[in-house]
Amino acid sequence: MPKLNHIKREQRTITHMISIYCHGQGHAVSGMCADCGSILRYAEERISSCPYRGSPKPACGLCRTNCFTPEMQRRFAQIMRYAGPKMLVRHPLLTLVHVWDAVRAQKKLQPNVRL
Protein backbone atom coordinates (compact mmCIF):
# COMPACT_ATOMS: atom_id res chain seq x y z
CA MET A 1 0.00 0.00 0.00
CA PRO A 2 1.20 3.54 -0.62
CA LYS A 3 2.64 5.42 2.35
CA LEU A 4 -0.22 7.92 2.32
CA ASN A 5 -2.68 5.10 3.02
CA HIS A 6 -0.48 4.03 5.93
CA ILE A 7 -0.70 7.52 7.45
CA LYS A 8 -4.48 7.67 6.93
CA ARG A 9 -4.85 4.21 8.44
CA GLU A 10 -2.82 5.28 11.48
CA GLN A 11 -4.97 8.37 11.88
CA ARG A 12 -8.11 6.22 11.65
CA THR A 13 -6.70 3.88 14.30
CA ILE A 14 -5.98 6.71 16.73
CA THR A 15 -9.44 8.18 16.05
CA HIS A 16 -11.07 4.90 17.06
CA MET A 17 -8.86 4.56 20.13
CA ILE A 18 -9.63 8.05 21.39
CA SER A 19 -13.33 7.52 20.70
CA ILE A 20 -13.34 4.26 22.69
CA TYR A 21 -11.52 5.99 25.54
CA CYS A 22 -13.83 9.03 25.52
CA HIS A 23 -17.01 6.94 25.58
CA GLY A 24 -15.62 4.45 28.09
CA GLN A 25 -14.66 7.19 30.52
CA GLY A 26 -18.11 8.78 30.23
CA HIS A 27 -16.79 11.99 28.70
CA ALA A 28 -19.44 12.11 25.95
CA VAL A 29 -22.71 10.31 25.28
CA SER A 30 -22.45 10.75 21.53
CA GLY A 31 -19.55 12.03 19.49
CA MET A 32 -16.42 13.09 21.36
CA CYS A 33 -15.88 15.57 24.20
CA ALA A 34 -13.92 18.77 23.56
CA ASP A 35 -10.85 17.55 25.46
CA CYS A 36 -10.64 14.26 23.55
CA GLY A 37 -11.33 16.14 20.31
CA SER A 38 -8.37 18.41 20.95
CA ILE A 39 -6.17 15.37 21.68
CA LEU A 40 -7.32 13.83 18.40
CA ARG A 41 -6.53 17.00 16.41
CA TYR A 42 -3.09 17.15 18.06
CA ALA A 43 -2.39 13.50 17.15
CA GLU A 44 -3.58 13.90 13.56
CA GLU A 45 -1.37 16.96 13.12
CA ARG A 46 1.69 15.16 14.52
CA ILE A 47 1.08 11.98 12.51
CA SER A 48 0.59 13.91 9.26
CA SER A 49 3.88 15.78 9.78
CA CYS A 50 5.86 12.70 10.83
CA PRO A 51 9.52 12.83 9.73
CA TYR A 52 9.29 9.11 8.80
CA ARG A 53 6.39 9.64 6.40
CA GLY A 54 8.29 8.53 3.31
CA SER A 55 10.16 5.66 4.96
CA PRO A 56 9.07 2.71 7.10
CA LYS A 57 7.20 4.51 9.86
CA PRO A 58 7.43 2.89 13.29
CA ALA A 59 4.59 3.04 15.76
CA CYS A 60 4.82 6.29 17.69
CA GLY A 61 5.59 4.44 20.93
CA LEU A 62 8.60 2.72 19.32
CA CYS A 63 9.89 5.77 17.48
CA ARG A 64 13.27 7.34 18.28
CA THR A 65 11.93 10.82 17.47
CA ASN A 66 9.42 12.09 20.03
CA CYS A 67 6.95 14.28 18.15
CA PHE A 68 4.62 14.43 21.14
CA THR A 69 5.20 16.59 24.21
CA PRO A 70 5.83 14.68 27.47
CA GLU A 71 2.31 15.58 28.68
CA MET A 72 0.75 14.26 25.47
CA GLN A 73 2.89 11.12 25.64
CA ARG A 74 1.46 10.50 29.09
CA ARG A 75 -2.11 11.13 27.86
CA PHE A 76 -1.67 8.81 24.87
CA ALA A 77 -0.22 6.08 27.07
CA GLN A 78 -3.32 6.36 29.26
CA ILE A 79 -5.64 6.25 26.24
CA MET A 80 -3.85 3.29 24.67
CA ARG A 81 -3.78 1.30 27.91
CA TYR A 82 -7.54 1.67 28.13
CA ALA A 83 -8.52 1.40 24.45
CA GLY A 84 -5.85 -0.99 23.13
CA PRO A 85 -7.42 -4.23 24.39
CA LYS A 86 -10.88 -3.05 23.31
CA MET A 87 -9.61 -2.27 19.80
CA LEU A 88 -8.90 -5.94 19.20
CA VAL A 89 -12.58 -6.73 19.78
CA ARG A 90 -14.14 -3.66 18.11
CA HIS A 91 -11.75 -3.17 15.17
CA PRO A 92 -9.74 -6.41 14.88
CA LEU A 93 -8.48 -5.98 11.31
CA LEU A 94 -7.39 -2.37 11.88
CA THR A 95 -5.62 -3.43 15.09
CA LEU A 96 -3.79 -6.35 13.49
CA VAL A 97 -2.66 -4.23 10.53
CA HIS A 98 -1.43 -1.54 12.96
CA VAL A 99 0.61 -4.11 14.91
CA TRP A 100 1.92 -5.66 11.70
CA ASP A 101 2.98 -2.24 10.34
CA ALA A 102 4.74 -1.44 13.62
CA VAL A 103 6.65 -4.72 13.68
CA ARG A 104 7.59 -4.51 10.01
CA ALA A 105 8.81 -0.92 10.32
CA GLN A 106 10.79 -1.72 13.47
CA LYS A 107 12.53 -4.61 11.71
CA LYS A 108 13.43 -2.37 8.77
CA LEU A 109 14.82 0.32 11.06
CA GLN A 110 16.74 -2.12 13.27
CA PRO A 111 17.27 -5.32 11.23
CA ASN A 112 19.29 -7.15 13.93
CA VAL A 113 16.73 -6.69 16.71
CA ARG A 114 14.38 -9.58 17.43
CA LEU A 115 10.81 -8.62 18.35
Secondary structure as UniProt FT lines:
FT   HELIX           3..24
FT   TURN            25..26
FT   HELIX           34..48
FT   TURN            51..54
FT   HELIX           60..62
FT   HELIX           70..90
FT   HELIX           92..109
FT   TURN            111..112
//
